[in-house]
Amino acid sequence: MNITRNRRFLLTTGKIVVVLLTLYFLYLAIFTAPDTLLTWRRILQSARQSDYTFMLILSALLIPANWGLEAWKWQVLGQKLERISYLRAFRSVMVGLTLGFITPNRLGDYAGRLLELKSKERLEGIGAVFMGRFCQLVATVLVGSLGLLYFAVLLYWENYPAICLSVFFLLLVLNAAMLLLLFNARAMVALVAAVGPLRRFTKYLAIMGRYTFGEMNRVLVLSLLRYFVFLLQFVLLLILFEVRLNPVEYISGVSTAFFLKSVVPSVSLLSDLGVRELSAMYVFGLLGQERLQVLSASLSLWLLNIVVPSAVGLLFVVRLKLNRRGGGA
């Protein structure tokens, strides 16, 4: 009885802390964070004055598709531990999103998803969460590599063909290596087991080696679909903020910005806020676009896909219950 009471107390305390921290960081991000450069009021004002306001609405309508695909991915990956309904997978993703919002590199995403599992071996789900994130990274690298090649050919091929060819082969090797690891995750588990200090984590990652080629192929397709939803949202917002390019430049610019944001390490408590903005401003600056407009689009993308869903996720955090029983759907 005392154990149950203590568990409920800790859970309630944890909920309160998460809610307060999330609201605090939301306040910082929207109203006071110096790296946002533009206030939320000015961003909304610019959007209202645009002739393309409907682009913001279209981008917002894609939010459920973005996180719905992520929930589908988690449902596929989580099935190795226990049977998970789509609604429970979606709830897990929302809880993870909210917890990830207030932790560096979204580490809280792991805790959020594991807390929703009913299996006694829920810690083995760490490997499942990692595979989902790694698969999304693979999608980002695959498409982003094409964007980087576009910029290499556009800007440097004439004067530096040897360097461009080197970049091409480097990207080819990187993509091949990541796909090899994705479809042969046992190699990653073996690598962790071979490193002494990391060996104790092997049991939490062992699930990675149990996924079949078909399952990982399915998750990769879902990751690519989610990637293109995200890309479309960014393009819509760039149009809203009067960034005028042709379709190839839009896709190459956005995919390259996503690539740079993914490979640059970040310890930001605001979900990589700042890294993405700098990447986007640099890439689109190469295409002769104004930094302020690109920054507005990038911040709006972050607000739509991270801030708004994180606030909604608070509802799921408040209703969160710890369950030690095995199985269940």
Phi, psi and omega in degrees: 000315180296322179296317179297318180296318179295322180296318179295322179296315180295320179296315179297316178298317179298319178300314181298317180298315181297315180299313181295317179295319180297314179297323180295314180290328174299317179298314179299315185294321186273324190246334189232343186299124184294333183278000174280335176066319178250141175283157179301323180298318182291324178297314179296322180296318178297319180294320181294328183276350182282152174281356183244035182303329181297339177296324177295319179296315178299318179297319179294325180293341180274354179302311179299325178294319180302303184279339174293321176293323177296322177295321178298317176302313183293326177297317179296314183289321183288343182297340179290340180262315181197165179286125184234127175285161180296321181296321179289325176296319179295318178297320179298317180296319180293319177296316179297322179298316181294315178293325179292333181298329186255013180232149179300138178053028176056037180295333178297344178298323178298309183299317182300317182286322181291325180296334181277349178283147179261347182295144176293337180261039187297334180295339176293344178291349178303317179296324179293317179296317180299318181297323177296317180290322179294321180295322177293324176295320178299316178300318180296318181290319181301308182285321180297329178297322177295321178296317179297320179296323178300314180292324179298315180290318183295317189257332191235349187299318184298320184261335185226060183297325181295319179294320179297319178294323177296318177298318179302310181292325177297316178294323178298315179294317180299313180295318179297318181295317182292320177293322178297316178293321182297316183267004174219061186296342177302330180294322178293319179296317179297323179295317178296318181295335182280345180263115185314301183297338183263353187301327183291346179270355185303320183294335179278345181252354185303330181300334181301326182280357183265352181281137180278168177301316181298319180294316180290328176296320178295316179295323179294319177298316178297322179295319178294319178299316179295321179301315183288333172296314179299317180297316180297320177301315181296317180298317178301319181287326175297319177296319178303319182265025169064036169269111188252113180218172173274166184306319181296320180292321176302307184295316180295318180295313181293315182295323177292319178297318178297320180299310181297319180297325183284328184268347178274121180299147179213143175240021182296140175279355183248047172053050177067018176299128182113308178297312181296318182295315179296319179297314182295317181295322179294311184296311182286341172295327177295337179264010175080022181265153180289132183298322184297318180291320178295319178299318179299316180295318182294317178295321179296322177299316179296316180297319182289317189265342181243307185294307182298309178297327178296321177295318177295322180298339176302326179297322179285326178296317180298326182269003184296138177231137175277134183226124183260001182283151178274164175067203177089154179240000000 
